[in-house]
Amino acid sequence: MTESAEKLGGHLWYGVDVGGTKIELVACNDALQILHRQRVATPTQDYPAFLDAITSLVTNADAELGRQCDAIGIGLPGVIDRESGLGFSANIPAINGKPVAGDFRAYLQRPTCIGNDLQCFAISEANGGAAAGYPTMIGAILGTGAGGGYCVDGRVVAGFNGLGVEWGHWSVPAALVVKYGLPIHECACGLTGCIECYVSGTGLARLHRHLGGDAADAGGVIAAVQSGDDAARRALEIHLDLLGHALADVIKAFDPHAIVLGGGLSKLESIYRDLPAAIAVHLFRNTKVPPILPPLFGDAGGARGAALLARQHGA
Ligand SMILES: [Zn+2]
């Protein structure tokens, strides 16, 4: 999709959302109108092909729009070491141990800002999304993992290591482990007992299996609840308490004006009804739970969020 050149006054920002199966580029003006969009399959195993795929998307956009952008934001499902520039991603092994930050700069030849997919989700929802107009917000994603991003006045606060906010890798609370007799899991991040192992969509299914169920994923647990499965109903209750505790900790740390949920569990309507009370029992008395909101853009906002990172970086 390419719009007419008269919309190209002012700045031009590219956002690149790198996923495990596709890479999407959007080109935006200052008003976040999408002027151009293109997707290609992600070369997950071949690093030169991965760099070529992103470079081709960028040069194609330049050619379509008749000029270079002011900056590029790239959202990766992983982390880039701030000092070494080396990448790590469980979904895209091609970038593991590779000098991704330096190579992006060398290949793309313009200001480049790298963030993670969680931060791109958050900044997209903070700007024209579900949390538009709130001074601060947390985007909390509950998918195969759990994590998020923190925005102040519409800008991502990524922090010293670029980790903000990996709340999914805070520890599961000991009191609830004892209360529910839960096992302690090794997390894919290398730590032990991370809360994501329990509160992500994957974690909900794991809780169900711990209680004797057999759901393969969160959707399976919800279907089992609807068909009267006691283990599924119990798994959902424990999940709600653990998630309430985790988001109460997020509120104690950041006290955001709004929390926007993302990922597969954000589609669960009952979560918006039940979660505020589940959070409140783990907060101080008289502390107000901020609005818990469904996403406006959701996962589809990744490339838009990356363009916003570029605007934040380049403005
Ligand atoms: Zn972890």
py3Dmol code that shows the C-alpha trace and the ligand (Angstrom):
import py3Dmol

protein = """\
ATOM      1  CA  MET A   1       0.000   0.000   0.000  1.00  0.00           C
ATOM      2  CA  THR A   2       1.516   3.317  -1.015  1.00  0.00           C
ATOM      3  CA  GLU A   3      -0.101   6.698  -0.535  1.00  0.00           C
ATOM      4  CA  SER A   4       0.435   9.841  -2.555  1.00  0.00           C
ATOM      5  CA  ALA A   5       3.594  11.856  -2.118  1.00  0.00           C
ATOM      6  CA  GLU A   6       1.786  14.947  -0.782  1.00  0.00           C
ATOM      7  CA  LYS A   7       1.424  13.224   2.593  1.00  0.00           C
ATOM      8  CA  LEU A   8       5.205  13.110   2.888  1.00  0.00           C
ATOM      9  CA  GLY A   9       5.739  16.586   4.283  1.00  0.00           C
ATOM     10  CA  GLY A  10       7.523  16.536   7.632  1.00  0.00           C
ATOM     11  CA  HIS A  11       9.235  13.482   8.972  1.00  0.00           C
ATOM     12  CA  LEU A  12       9.127   9.931   7.696  1.00  0.00           C
ATOM     13  CA  TRP A  13       9.518   7.040  10.148  1.00  0.00           C
ATOM     14  CA  TYR A  14       9.872   3.341   9.389  1.00  0.00           C
ATOM     15  CA  GLY A  15       8.834   0.688  11.857  1.00  0.00           C
ATOM     16  CA  VAL A  16       9.995  -2.905  11.407  1.00  0.00           C
ATOM     17  CA  ASP A  17       8.271  -5.626  13.413  1.00  0.00           C
ATOM     18  CA  VAL A  18      10.329  -8.791  13.421  1.00  0.00           C
ATOM     19  CA  GLY A  19       8.311 -11.865  14.299  1.00  0.00           C
ATOM     20  CA  GLY A  20       9.083 -15.558  14.308  1.00  0.00           C
ATOM     21  CA  THR A  21       7.298 -16.067  10.967  1.00  0.00           C
ATOM     22  CA  LYS A  22       7.156 -12.669   9.253  1.00  0.00           C
ATOM     23  CA  ILE A  23       8.849  -9.300   9.168  1.00  0.00           C
ATOM     24  CA  GLU A  24       6.610  -6.292   8.537  1.00  0.00           C
ATOM     25  CA  LEU A  25       7.672  -2.751   7.656  1.00  0.00           C
ATOM     26  CA  VAL A  26       5.368   0.251   7.889  1.00  0.00           C
ATOM     27  CA  ALA A  27       6.268   3.800   6.873  1.00  0.00           C
ATOM     28  CA  CYS A  28       4.521   6.545   8.867  1.00  0.00           C
ATOM     29  CA  ASN A  29       4.371  10.308   8.823  1.00  0.00           C
ATOM     30  CA  ASP A  30       4.298  12.405  12.010  1.00  0.00           C
ATOM     31  CA  ALA A  31       0.539  11.847  12.315  1.00  0.00           C
ATOM     32  CA  LEU A  32       1.167   8.066  12.265  1.00  0.00           C
ATOM     33  CA  GLN A  33      -0.678   7.634   8.984  1.00  0.00           C
ATOM     34  CA  ILE A  34       0.636   4.482   7.347  1.00  0.00           C
ATOM     35  CA  LEU A  35       1.964   5.428   3.912  1.00  0.00           C
ATOM     36  CA  HIS A  36       3.485   2.099   2.931  1.00  0.00           C
ATOM     37  CA  ARG A  37       3.430  -1.445   4.245  1.00  0.00           C
ATOM     38  CA  GLN A  38       5.244  -4.605   3.190  1.00  0.00           C
ATOM     39  CA  ARG A  39       5.752  -8.069   4.709  1.00  0.00           C
ATOM     40  CA  VAL A  40       8.225 -10.846   4.025  1.00  0.00           C
ATOM     41  CA  ALA A  41       8.846 -14.232   5.629  1.00  0.00           C
ATOM     42  CA  THR A  42      11.436 -14.221   8.452  1.00  0.00           C
ATOM     43  CA  PRO A  43      14.697 -16.054   7.681  1.00  0.00           C
ATOM     44  CA  THR A  44      15.015 -17.508  11.183  1.00  0.00           C
ATOM     45  CA  GLN A  45      18.147 -19.630  10.648  1.00  0.00           C
ATOM     46  CA  ASP A  46      20.310 -17.668   8.174  1.00  0.00           C
ATOM     47  CA  TYR A  47      21.816 -14.411   9.468  1.00  0.00           C
ATOM     48  CA  PRO A  48      22.910 -12.867   6.122  1.00  0.00           C
ATOM     49  CA  ALA A  49      19.444 -13.653   4.712  1.00  0.00           C
ATOM     50  CA  PHE A  50      17.875 -12.056   7.814  1.00  0.00           C
ATOM     51  CA  LEU A  51      19.870  -8.837   7.296  1.00  0.00           C
ATOM     52  CA  ASP A  52      19.098  -8.880   3.555  1.00  0.00           C
ATOM     53  CA  ALA A  53      15.351  -9.271   4.226  1.00  0.00           C
ATOM     54  CA  ILE A  54      15.264  -6.157   6.419  1.00  0.00           C
ATOM     55  CA  THR A  55      17.526  -4.180   4.086  1.00  0.00           C
ATOM     56  CA  SER A  56      15.309  -5.037   1.102  1.00  0.00           C
ATOM     57  CA  LEU A  57      12.171  -3.918   2.957  1.00  0.00           C
ATOM     58  CA  VAL A  58      13.845  -0.598   3.737  1.00  0.00           C
ATOM     59  CA  THR A  59      15.206   0.040   0.239  1.00  0.00           C
ATOM     60  CA  ASN A  60      11.833  -0.922  -1.275  1.00  0.00           C
ATOM     61  CA  ALA A  61      10.123   1.612   0.989  1.00  0.00           C
ATOM     62  CA  ASP A  62      12.665   4.293   0.032  1.00  0.00           C
ATOM     63  CA  ALA A  63      11.983   3.601  -3.649  1.00  0.00           C
ATOM     64  CA  GLU A  64       8.180   3.612  -3.219  1.00  0.00           C
ATOM     65  CA  LEU A  65       8.183   6.856  -1.257  1.00  0.00           C
ATOM     66  CA  GLY A  66      10.927   8.596  -3.199  1.00  0.00           C
ATOM     67  CA  ARG A  67      13.064   9.458  -0.180  1.00  0.00           C
ATOM     68  CA  GLN A  68      14.810   8.000   2.849  1.00  0.00           C
ATOM     69  CA  CYS A  69      13.163   7.953   6.237  1.00  0.00           C
ATOM     70  CA  ASP A  70      14.471  10.000   9.173  1.00  0.00           C
ATOM     71  CA  ALA A  71      14.906   6.981  11.468  1.00  0.00           C
ATOM     72  CA  ILE A  72      14.019   3.311  11.709  1.00  0.00           C
ATOM     73  CA  GLY A  73      12.642   1.526  14.752  1.00  0.00           C
ATOM     74  CA  ILE A  74      13.058  -2.228  14.903  1.00  0.00           C
ATOM     75  CA  GLY A  75      11.111  -4.424  17.312  1.00  0.00           C
ATOM     76  CA  LEU A  76      12.724  -7.797  17.966  1.00  0.00           C
ATOM     77  CA  PRO A  77      11.388 -10.774  19.920  1.00  0.00           C
ATOM     78  CA  GLY A  78      14.535 -10.873  22.020  1.00  0.00           C
ATOM     79  CA  VAL A  79      17.261  -8.715  23.512  1.00  0.00           C
ATOM     80  CA  ILE A  80      20.288  -6.858  22.198  1.00  0.00           C
ATOM     81  CA  ASP A  81      23.148  -6.424  24.659  1.00  0.00           C
ATOM     82  CA  ARG A  82      23.591  -2.675  25.141  1.00  0.00           C
ATOM     83  CA  GLU A  83      27.412  -2.841  25.308  1.00  0.00           C
ATOM     84  CA  SER A  84      28.296  -5.527  22.783  1.00  0.00           C
ATOM     85  CA  GLY A  85      25.335  -5.075  20.419  1.00  0.00           C
ATOM     86  CA  LEU A  86      24.992  -8.867  20.277  1.00  0.00           C
ATOM     87  CA  GLY A  87      21.540 -10.323  19.789  1.00  0.00           C
ATOM     88  CA  PHE A  88      19.672 -13.135  21.498  1.00  0.00           C
ATOM     89  CA  SER A  89      16.274 -14.460  20.486  1.00  0.00           C
ATOM     90  CA  ALA A  90      14.663 -17.821  21.191  1.00  0.00           C
ATOM     91  CA  ASN A  91      12.379 -17.360  18.153  1.00  0.00           C
ATOM     92  CA  ILE A  92      15.055 -16.276  15.666  1.00  0.00           C
ATOM     93  CA  PRO A  93      18.204 -18.337  16.244  1.00  0.00           C
ATOM     94  CA  ALA A  94      19.864 -16.580  13.259  1.00  0.00           C
ATOM     95  CA  ILE A  95      20.628 -13.507  15.399  1.00  0.00           C
ATOM     96  CA  ASN A  96      22.018 -15.315  18.438  1.00  0.00           C
ATOM     97  CA  GLY A  97      25.503 -14.013  19.224  1.00  0.00           C
ATOM     98  CA  LYS A  98      25.536 -11.846  16.090  1.00  0.00           C
ATOM     99  CA  PRO A  99      26.453  -8.110  16.144  1.00  0.00           C
ATOM    100  CA  VAL A 100      22.904  -7.113  15.250  1.00  0.00           C
ATOM    101  CA  ALA A 101      23.030  -3.482  16.404  1.00  0.00           C
ATOM    102  CA  GLY A 102      26.217  -2.666  14.443  1.00  0.00           C
ATOM    103  CA  ASP A 103      25.072  -4.549  11.357  1.00  0.00           C
ATOM    104  CA  PHE A 104      21.700  -2.758  11.270  1.00  0.00           C
ATOM    105  CA  ARG A 105      23.529   0.575  11.349  1.00  0.00           C
ATOM    106  CA  ALA A 106      25.991  -0.520   8.633  1.00  0.00           C
ATOM    107  CA  TYR A 107      23.315  -1.986   6.352  1.00  0.00           C
ATOM    108  CA  LEU A 108      20.605   0.629   6.824  1.00  0.00           C
ATOM    109  CA  GLN A 109      22.771   3.769   6.920  1.00  0.00           C
ATOM    110  CA  ARG A 110      20.485   5.910   9.063  1.00  0.00           C
ATOM    111  CA  PRO A 111      19.515   6.337  12.736  1.00  0.00           C
ATOM    112  CA  THR A 112      18.222   3.014  14.036  1.00  0.00           C
ATOM    113  CA  CYS A 113      16.524   2.310  17.342  1.00  0.00           C
ATOM    114  CA  ILE A 114      16.096  -1.269  18.516  1.00  0.00           C
ATOM    115  CA  GLY A 115      13.476  -2.270  21.051  1.00  0.00           C
ATOM    116  CA  ASN A 116      11.666  -5.453  21.896  1.00  0.00           C
ATOM    117  CA  ASP A 117       8.231  -6.548  20.756  1.00  0.00           C
ATOM    118  CA  LEU A 118       6.759  -5.929  24.231  1.00  0.00           C
ATOM    119  CA  GLN A 119       7.881  -2.294  24.189  1.00  0.00           C
ATOM    120  CA  CYS A 120       6.490  -1.855  20.656  1.00  0.00           C
ATOM    121  CA  PHE A 121       3.115  -3.166  21.858  1.00  0.00           C
ATOM    122  CA  ALA A 122       3.147  -0.733  24.796  1.00  0.00           C
ATOM    123  CA  ILE A 123       4.142   2.387  22.855  1.00  0.00           C
ATOM    124  CA  SER A 124       1.539   1.645  20.178  1.00  0.00           C
ATOM    125  CA  GLU A 125      -1.214   1.373  22.804  1.00  0.00           C
ATOM    126  CA  ALA A 126       0.080   4.537  24.548  1.00  0.00           C
ATOM    127  CA  ASN A 127      -0.154   6.611  21.342  1.00  0.00           C
ATOM    128  CA  GLY A 128      -3.636   6.604  19.855  1.00  0.00           C
ATOM    129  CA  GLY A 129      -4.342   3.178  21.368  1.00  0.00           C
ATOM    130  CA  ALA A 130      -6.232   1.960  24.426  1.00  0.00           C
ATOM    131  CA  ALA A 131      -4.075   4.032  26.827  1.00  0.00           C
ATOM    132  CA  ALA A 132      -4.102   7.248  24.787  1.00  0.00           C
ATOM    133  CA  GLY A 133      -4.261  10.246  27.112  1.00  0.00           C
ATOM    134  CA  TYR A 134      -3.024   8.429  30.240  1.00  0.00           C
ATOM    135  CA  PRO A 135       0.193  10.021  31.577  1.00  0.00           C
ATOM    136  CA  THR A 136       1.788   6.622  32.277  1.00  0.00           C
ATOM    137  CA  MET A 137       0.876   3.102  31.240  1.00  0.00           C
ATOM    138  CA  ILE A 138       2.060  -0.480  31.334  1.00  0.00           C
ATOM    139  CA  GLY A 139       1.439  -2.817  28.424  1.00  0.00           C
ATOM    140  CA  ALA A 140       1.175  -6.317  29.887  1.00  0.00           C
ATOM    141  CA  ILE A 141       1.313  -9.173  27.407  1.00  0.00           C
ATOM    142  CA  LEU A 142       0.011 -12.621  28.318  1.00  0.00           C
ATOM    143  CA  GLY A 143       0.835 -14.936  25.455  1.00  0.00           C
ATOM    144  CA  THR A 144       3.355 -17.749  25.203  1.00  0.00           C
ATOM    145  CA  GLY A 145       5.318 -15.642  27.703  1.00  0.00           C
ATOM    146  CA  ALA A 146       4.493 -12.698  29.964  1.00  0.00           C
ATOM    147  CA  GLY A 147       6.132  -9.290  29.854  1.00  0.00           C
ATOM    148  CA  GLY A 148       5.508  -5.716  28.936  1.00  0.00           C
ATOM    149  CA  GLY A 149       6.610  -2.182  28.367  1.00  0.00           C
ATOM    150  CA  TYR A 150       6.357   1.022  30.388  1.00  0.00           C
ATOM    151  CA  CYS A 151       5.501   4.356  28.757  1.00  0.00           C
ATOM    152  CA  VAL A 152       5.614   7.836  30.266  1.00  0.00           C
ATOM    153  CA  ASP A 153       3.918  10.583  28.235  1.00  0.00           C
ATOM    154  CA  GLY A 154       3.771   8.193  25.289  1.00  0.00           C
ATOM    155  CA  ARG A 155       7.499   7.379  25.347  1.00  0.00           C
ATOM    156  CA  VAL A 156       8.969   3.994  26.220  1.00  0.00           C
ATOM    157  CA  VAL A 157      11.214   3.949  29.280  1.00  0.00           C
ATOM    158  CA  ALA A 158      13.447   0.998  28.405  1.00  0.00           C
ATOM    159  CA  GLY A 159      16.033   1.433  31.171  1.00  0.00           C
ATOM    160  CA  PHE A 160      19.761   0.749  31.564  1.00  0.00           C
ATOM    161  CA  ASN A 161      19.751  -2.663  29.876  1.00  0.00           C
ATOM    162  CA  GLY A 162      16.721  -2.074  27.677  1.00  0.00           C
ATOM    163  CA  LEU A 163      14.773  -4.608  29.741  1.00  0.00           C
ATOM    164  CA  GLY A 164      11.873  -2.455  30.915  1.00  0.00           C
ATOM    165  CA  VAL A 165       9.609  -4.120  31.873  1.00  0.00           C
ATOM    166  CA  GLU A 166      10.280  -7.849  32.195  1.00  0.00           C
ATOM    167  CA  TRP A 167       7.767  -8.338  35.004  1.00  0.00           C
ATOM    168  CA  GLY A 168       7.135 -11.910  33.781  1.00  0.00           C
ATOM    169  CA  HIS A 169      10.538 -12.862  35.168  1.00  0.00           C
ATOM    170  CA  TRP A 170       9.842 -11.692  38.696  1.00  0.00           C
ATOM    171  CA  SER A 171       9.614 -14.627  41.085  1.00  0.00           C
ATOM    172  CA  VAL A 172       6.375 -16.429  41.824  1.00  0.00           C
ATOM    173  CA  PRO A 173       5.312 -15.397  45.366  1.00  0.00           C
ATOM    174  CA  ALA A 174       6.249 -18.006  47.962  1.00  0.00           C
ATOM    175  CA  ALA A 175       2.983 -17.541  49.873  1.00  0.00           C
ATOM    176  CA  LEU A 176       0.921 -18.562  46.809  1.00  0.00           C
ATOM    177  CA  VAL A 177       3.262 -21.461  45.956  1.00  0.00           C
ATOM    178  CA  VAL A 178       2.579 -22.838  49.455  1.00  0.00           C
ATOM    179  CA  LYS A 179      -1.144 -21.980  49.395  1.00  0.00           C
ATOM    180  CA  TYR A 180      -1.760 -23.853  46.138  1.00  0.00           C
ATOM    181  CA  GLY A 181       0.986 -26.505  46.414  1.00  0.00           C
ATOM    182  CA  LEU A 182       2.551 -25.403  43.122  1.00  0.00           C
ATOM    183  CA  PRO A 183       5.695 -26.845  41.546  1.00  0.00           C
ATOM    184  CA  ILE A 184       8.665 -24.558  40.828  1.00  0.00           C
ATOM    185  CA  HIS A 185       9.500 -24.405  37.116  1.00  0.00           C
ATOM    186  CA  GLU A 186      12.753 -23.716  35.301  1.00  0.00           C
ATOM    187  CA  CYS A 187      12.053 -20.710  33.066  1.00  0.00           C
ATOM    188  CA  ALA A 188      13.250 -20.484  29.452  1.00  0.00           C
ATOM    189  CA  CYS A 189      15.123 -17.299  30.448  1.00  0.00           C
ATOM    190  CA  GLY A 190      17.572 -19.296  32.588  1.00  0.00           C
ATOM    191  CA  LEU A 191      16.082 -18.276  35.943  1.00  0.00           C
ATOM    192  CA  THR A 192      13.953 -20.452  38.206  1.00  0.00           C
ATOM    193  CA  GLY A 193      10.407 -19.872  39.413  1.00  0.00           C
ATOM    194  CA  CYS A 194       9.509 -16.946  37.124  1.00  0.00           C
ATOM    195  CA  ILE A 195       5.890 -15.815  37.379  1.00  0.00           C
ATOM    196  CA  GLU A 196       5.512 -16.127  33.576  1.00  0.00           C
ATOM    197  CA  CYS A 197       5.627 -19.929  33.989  1.00  0.00           C
ATOM    198  CA  TYR A 198       2.222 -19.611  35.715  1.00  0.00           C
ATOM    199  CA  VAL A 199       0.435 -16.510  34.385  1.00  0.00           C
ATOM    200  CA  SER A 200       1.145 -16.580  30.629  1.00  0.00           C
ATOM    201  CA  GLY A 201      -1.282 -18.396  28.368  1.00  0.00           C
ATOM    202  CA  THR A 202       1.192 -21.274  28.334  1.00  0.00           C
ATOM    203  CA  GLY A 203       1.329 -21.088  32.139  1.00  0.00           C
ATOM    204  CA  LEU A 204      -2.457 -21.369  32.439  1.00  0.00           C
ATOM    205  CA  ALA A 205      -2.353 -24.634  30.447  1.00  0.00           C
ATOM    206  CA  ARG A 206       0.542 -25.820  32.648  1.00  0.00           C
ATOM    207  CA  LEU A 207      -1.563 -25.131  35.767  1.00  0.00           C
ATOM    208  CA  HIS A 208      -4.385 -27.174  34.273  1.00  0.00           C
ATOM    209  CA  ARG A 209      -2.065 -30.119  33.629  1.00  0.00           C
ATOM    210  CA  HIS A 210      -0.676 -29.823  37.180  1.00  0.00           C
ATOM    211  CA  LEU A 211      -4.246 -30.228  38.444  1.00  0.00           C
ATOM    212  CA  GLY A 212      -4.827 -33.336  36.337  1.00  0.00           C
ATOM    213  CA  GLY A 213      -6.150 -31.698  33.162  1.00  0.00           C
ATOM    214  CA  ASP A 214      -4.765 -32.108  29.671  1.00  0.00           C
ATOM    215  CA  ALA A 215      -5.174 -28.722  27.942  1.00  0.00           C
ATOM    216  CA  ALA A 216      -2.486 -28.037  25.359  1.00  0.00           C
ATOM    217  CA  ASP A 217      -2.942 -24.271  25.512  1.00  0.00           C
ATOM    218  CA  ALA A 218      -4.954 -21.487  27.169  1.00  0.00           C
ATOM    219  CA  GLY A 219      -7.775 -21.879  24.664  1.00  0.00           C
ATOM    220  CA  GLY A 220      -8.075 -25.509  25.705  1.00  0.00           C
ATOM    221  CA  VAL A 221      -8.413 -24.503  29.363  1.00  0.00           C
ATOM    222  CA  ILE A 222     -11.152 -21.969  28.569  1.00  0.00           C
ATOM    223  CA  ALA A 223     -13.026 -24.556  26.490  1.00  0.00           C
ATOM    224  CA  ALA A 224     -12.717 -27.044  29.374  1.00  0.00           C
ATOM    225  CA  VAL A 225     -14.098 -24.453  31.847  1.00  0.00           C
ATOM    226  CA  GLN A 226     -17.093 -23.949  29.574  1.00  0.00           C
ATOM    227  CA  SER A 227     -17.721 -27.697  29.462  1.00  0.00           C
ATOM    228  CA  GLY A 228     -17.729 -27.910  33.275  1.00  0.00           C
ATOM    229  CA  ASP A 229     -14.208 -29.272  33.902  1.00  0.00           C
ATOM    230  CA  ASP A 230     -13.401 -28.726  37.622  1.00  0.00           C
ATOM    231  CA  ALA A 231      -9.617 -28.803  37.112  1.00  0.00           C
ATOM    232  CA  ALA A 232      -9.906 -26.108  34.438  1.00  0.00           C
ATOM    233  CA  ARG A 233     -12.094 -23.930  36.664  1.00  0.00           C
ATOM    234  CA  ARG A 234      -9.571 -24.350  39.512  1.00  0.00           C
ATOM    235  CA  ALA A 235      -6.642 -23.587  37.170  1.00  0.00           C
ATOM    236  CA  LEU A 236      -8.364 -20.380  36.095  1.00  0.00           C
ATOM    237  CA  GLU A 237      -8.964 -19.379  39.750  1.00  0.00           C
ATOM    238  CA  ILE A 238      -5.314 -19.950  40.698  1.00  0.00           C
ATOM    239  CA  HIS A 239      -4.172 -18.198  37.530  1.00  0.00           C
ATOM    240  CA  LEU A 240      -6.319 -15.176  38.393  1.00  0.00           C
ATOM    241  CA  ASP A 241      -4.871 -14.968  41.915  1.00  0.00           C
ATOM    242  CA  LEU A 242      -1.263 -15.273  40.660  1.00  0.00           C
ATOM    243  CA  LEU A 243      -1.868 -12.728  37.891  1.00  0.00           C
ATOM    244  CA  GLY A 244      -3.554 -10.392  40.370  1.00  0.00           C
ATOM    245  CA  HIS A 245      -0.513 -10.669  42.640  1.00  0.00           C
ATOM    246  CA  ALA A 246       1.891 -10.039  39.746  1.00  0.00           C
ATOM    247  CA  LEU A 247       0.032  -6.966  38.497  1.00  0.00           C
ATOM    248  CA  ALA A 248      -0.288  -5.678  42.077  1.00  0.00           C
ATOM    249  CA  ASP A 249       3.530  -5.836  42.206  1.00  0.00           C
ATOM    250  CA  VAL A 250       3.678  -3.979  38.882  1.00  0.00           C
ATOM    251  CA  ILE A 251       1.403  -1.310  40.402  1.00  0.00           C
ATOM    252  CA  LYS A 252       3.581  -1.090  43.538  1.00  0.00           C
ATOM    253  CA  ALA A 253       6.656  -0.589  41.341  1.00  0.00           C
ATOM    254  CA  PHE A 254       5.318   1.735  38.634  1.00  0.00           C
ATOM    255  CA  ASP A 255       1.858   2.886  39.780  1.00  0.00           C
ATOM    256  CA  PRO A 256       0.750   3.272  36.137  1.00  0.00           C
ATOM    257  CA  HIS A 257      -2.400   5.225  35.247  1.00  0.00           C
ATOM    258  CA  ALA A 258      -3.585   2.332  33.050  1.00  0.00           C
ATOM    259  CA  ILE A 259      -2.654  -1.257  32.223  1.00  0.00           C
ATOM    260  CA  VAL A 260      -3.368  -2.525  28.703  1.00  0.00           C
ATOM    261  CA  LEU A 261      -3.431  -6.294  28.294  1.00  0.00           C
ATOM    262  CA  GLY A 262      -2.092  -8.005  25.189  1.00  0.00           C
ATOM    263  CA  GLY A 263      -1.496 -11.510  23.886  1.00  0.00           C
ATOM    264  CA  GLY A 264      -3.949 -14.380  23.660  1.00  0.00           C
ATOM    265  CA  LEU A 265      -5.365 -14.010  27.182  1.00  0.00           C
ATOM    266  CA  SER A 266      -6.317 -10.375  26.482  1.00  0.00           C
ATOM    267  CA  LYS A 267      -9.152 -11.807  24.362  1.00  0.00           C
ATOM    268  CA  LEU A 268     -10.707 -13.411  27.449  1.00  0.00           C
ATOM    269  CA  GLU A 269     -13.649 -11.131  28.299  1.00  0.00           C
ATOM    270  CA  SER A 270     -13.975 -12.326  31.905  1.00  0.00           C
ATOM    271  CA  ILE A 271     -10.450 -11.124  32.695  1.00  0.00           C
ATOM    272  CA  TYR A 272     -11.557  -7.460  32.599  1.00  0.00           C
ATOM    273  CA  ARG A 273     -14.413  -8.219  34.991  1.00  0.00           C
ATOM    274  CA  ASP A 274     -12.418 -10.363  37.453  1.00  0.00           C
ATOM    275  CA  LEU A 275      -8.885  -8.963  37.441  1.00  0.00           C
ATOM    276  CA  PRO A 276      -9.406  -5.629  39.287  1.00  0.00           C
ATOM    277  CA  ALA A 277     -10.644  -7.403  42.436  1.00  0.00           C
ATOM    278  CA  ALA A 278      -7.923 -10.069  42.105  1.00  0.00           C
ATOM    279  CA  ILE A 279      -5.318  -7.280  42.012  1.00  0.00           C
ATOM    280  CA  ALA A 280      -6.897  -5.290  44.863  1.00  0.00           C
ATOM    281  CA  VAL A 281      -6.517  -8.100  47.442  1.00  0.00           C
ATOM    282  CA  HIS A 282      -2.737  -7.895  46.948  1.00  0.00           C
ATOM    283  CA  LEU A 283      -2.556  -4.095  47.260  1.00  0.00           C
ATOM    284  CA  PHE A 284      -2.587  -1.743  50.227  1.00  0.00           C
ATOM    285  CA  ARG A 285      -6.010  -0.823  51.519  1.00  0.00           C
ATOM    286  CA  ASN A 286      -7.382   2.304  49.785  1.00  0.00           C
ATOM    287  CA  THR A 287      -5.035   1.891  46.806  1.00  0.00           C
ATOM    288  CA  LYS A 288      -7.044   2.235  43.596  1.00  0.00           C
ATOM    289  CA  VAL A 289      -6.536  -0.319  40.848  1.00  0.00           C
ATOM    290  CA  PRO A 290      -5.963   1.562  37.570  1.00  0.00           C
ATOM    291  CA  PRO A 291      -8.149   0.782  34.550  1.00  0.00           C
ATOM    292  CA  ILE A 292      -7.342  -2.662  33.079  1.00  0.00           C
ATOM    293  CA  LEU A 293      -7.997  -2.212  29.363  1.00  0.00           C
ATOM    294  CA  PRO A 294      -8.258  -4.434  26.285  1.00  0.00           C
ATOM    295  CA  PRO A 295      -5.830  -3.458  23.519  1.00  0.00           C
ATOM    296  CA  LEU A 296      -6.901  -1.362  20.554  1.00  0.00           C
ATOM    297  CA  PHE A 297      -4.168  -2.444  18.130  1.00  0.00           C
ATOM    298  CA  GLY A 298      -2.946  -5.577  19.899  1.00  0.00           C
ATOM    299  CA  ASP A 299      -0.314  -7.665  18.172  1.00  0.00           C
ATOM    300  CA  ALA A 300      -1.085  -5.903  14.895  1.00  0.00           C
ATOM    301  CA  GLY A 301       0.406  -2.713  16.396  1.00  0.00           C
ATOM    302  CA  GLY A 302       3.965  -4.102  16.443  1.00  0.00           C
ATOM    303  CA  ALA A 303       5.238  -2.348  13.322  1.00  0.00           C
ATOM    304  CA  ARG A 304       3.345   0.836  14.237  1.00  0.00           C
ATOM    305  CA  GLY A 305       4.988   0.666  17.670  1.00  0.00           C
ATOM    306  CA  ALA A 306       8.408   0.240  16.074  1.00  0.00           C
ATOM    307  CA  ALA A 307       7.738   3.366  13.963  1.00  0.00           C
ATOM    308  CA  LEU A 308       6.879   5.180  17.202  1.00  0.00           C
ATOM    309  CA  LEU A 309      10.210   4.042  18.670  1.00  0.00           C
ATOM    310  CA  ALA A 310      11.861   5.599  15.616  1.00  0.00           C
ATOM    311  CA  ARG A 311       9.929   8.835  16.156  1.00  0.00           C
ATOM    312  CA  GLN A 312      10.905   8.815  19.851  1.00  0.00           C
ATOM    313  CA  HIS A 313      14.538   8.168  18.900  1.00  0.00           C
ATOM    314  CA  GLY A 314      14.716  10.624  16.023  1.00  0.00           C
ATOM    315  CA  ALA A 315      12.621  13.534  17.322  1.00  0.00           C
TER     316      ALA A 315
END
"""
ligand_1 = """\
1
ZN
Zn 12.183 -16.242 33.422
"""
view = py3Dmol.view(width=600, height=400)
view.addModel(protein, "pdb")
view.setStyle({"model": 0}, {"cartoon": {"style": "trace"}})
view.addModel(ligand_1, "xyz")
view.setStyle({"model": 1}, {"stick": {}})
view.zoomTo()
view.show()
